[in-house]
Amino acid sequence: MVKIVSIDTEIYELDNIDDILTHIERCGRTCYKSENLITNETAVPFISGILKSGHESVIEHANIIFSMPNNENNQKIFEMKDIRGLNISVEQDENINEKVIVVSGNLRALRDIARTYNIHDFLYAINKSIFYIKEDENTVFEGLKIEGIQKSRFSQIHNYITTHSILDVGAYKDITRHRLASFSIESTRYCNYSKGKFGSELTMIEPSNIEKGTPMYDEWLKGVTSIEETYMRMAELGAKGDQLRMLLPHSTKADMIMTANVAEWKHICNLRCHMSAHPSVRAVMYKMLDKFYAIWPNFFDEQYKKFAN
Ligand SMILES: Cc1cc2nc3c(=O)[nH]c(=O)nc-3n(C[C@H](O)[C@H](O)[C@H](O)COP(=O)(O)OP(=O)(O)OC[C@H]3O[C@@H](n4cnc5c(N)ncnc54)[C@H](O)[C@@H]3O)c2cc1C
């Protein structure tokens, strides 16, 4: 029987450098629904595997924030602005009452700096050799230090949030249009829902815009039930995940991991909490906004006042 669940969202916290590997593994395993395989020893082999296979978008979910003195040598970093996923600004450091260069970015961007510019300072500062492109290279920047993992005391472009959401395929199609963010999503190609691991059933999201107990809801339920029956019959005939997914409707449940900086999240809230957005997207974005506001009332004050129910 089709399982019906509600939209939900949670924040995947990361604030300690030693938790970077487990955070990335947790985000990556969402794509394969293999979170149950996580143990204390699985992060390194899992990440080595994704790096070897070139599935590097998964390491975009961990962001590191650095600062360094604003001197002529360190200003070379501005030549690297073309690296995607990197944010650079000059900001006042209240701790020392001076302007500093603040650089932040995800691990993919920091590896791209090493590959493109042969600058390994950021990877060496993080000190996790699994991410190195080369070892024992000279460093270039002076006084580089880590200021935070995901969160920092600097501006909104240097603060990042990773969310895990349970939403329908229609909503994730809309949300993944936002380009300044990173995504890992349960794959409908690799997850075969006819297998026991998925309870041999399809899972749908309760529609946000079709009221339960109405004739229209009953028709929706009949429709998804019939899809499930066909799905299982095709699986019995030997259909693979790639073939089976051709049946799946917009209501199908998906797990989505999404990471962006606060500036982009605010932009997404402005567009997707708005009445003109689809009700499924609005439902998940309202939940996210509540959680963002609880952590960063200053950053999300405007959006919360505008959209909170
Ligand atoms: C109510 C609604 C209806 C929609 N309907 C449709 C539709 O019918 N068809 C459809 O195809 N899409 C539709 N969309 C999607 C929409 O067109 C955008 O693709 C999506 O909302 C992403 O937002 P964005 O472009 O503002 O910025 P993001 O992708 O979130 O990027 C953030 C900002 O970065 C900058 N930016 C990012 N990439 C570039 C770039 N390549 N060039 C210049 N600046 C860039 C822009 O300043 C942008 O605002 C709809 C969206 C909404 C909210």
The ligand as a Gaussian input file, in Angstrom:
#p B3LYP/6-31G(d) Opt

LIG

0 1
 C        6.793000      31.882000      -8.896000
 C        7.846000      31.306000      -9.812000
 C        7.492000      30.833000     -11.052000
 C        8.477000      30.302000     -11.919000
 N        8.103000      29.825000     -13.133000
 C        9.045000      29.328000     -13.979000
 C        8.682000      28.840000     -15.283000
 O        7.533000      28.862000     -15.675000
 N        9.669000      28.330000     -16.068000
 C       10.972000      28.302000     -15.661000
 O       11.836000      27.845000     -16.436000
 N       11.344000      28.747000     -14.445000
 C       10.419000      29.250000     -13.588000
 N       10.801000      29.681000     -12.333000
 C       12.214000      29.566000     -11.933000
 C       12.958000      30.909000     -12.047000
 O       12.949000      31.370000     -13.382000
 C       14.417000      30.782000     -11.588000
 O       15.115000      29.885000     -12.437000
 C       14.560000      30.273000     -10.176000
 O       13.600000      30.855000      -9.321000
 C       15.970000      30.600000      -9.673000
 O       16.026000      31.906000      -9.157000
 P       17.000000      33.076000      -9.623000
 O       17.265000      32.994000     -11.080000
 O       16.506000      34.379000      -9.099000
 O       18.340000      32.911000      -8.838000
 P       19.343000      31.777000      -8.304000
 O       19.588000      30.704000      -9.297000
 O       18.881000      31.392000      -6.931000
 O       20.666000      32.626000      -8.182000
 C       20.778000      33.708000      -7.227000
 C       21.227000      34.990000      -7.927000
 O       22.499000      34.775000      -8.551000
 C       22.569000      35.497000      -9.760000
 N       22.805000      34.538000     -10.848000
 C       22.889000      33.170000     -10.736000
 N       23.186000      32.630000     -11.912000
 C       23.312000      33.654000     -12.796000
 C       23.619000      33.742000     -14.185000
 N       23.852000      32.630000     -14.922000
 N       23.660000      34.966000     -14.755000
 C       23.431000      36.080000     -14.038000
 N       23.112000      36.082000     -12.717000
 C       23.056000      34.881000     -12.107000
 C       21.252000      36.260000      -9.889000
 O       21.443000      37.531000      -9.319000
 C       20.308000      35.457000      -9.043000
 O       19.227000      36.201000      -8.525000
 C        9.839000      30.227000     -11.480000
 C       10.176000      30.706000     -10.210000
 C        9.201000      31.236000      -9.368000
 C        9.601000      31.730000      -7.996000

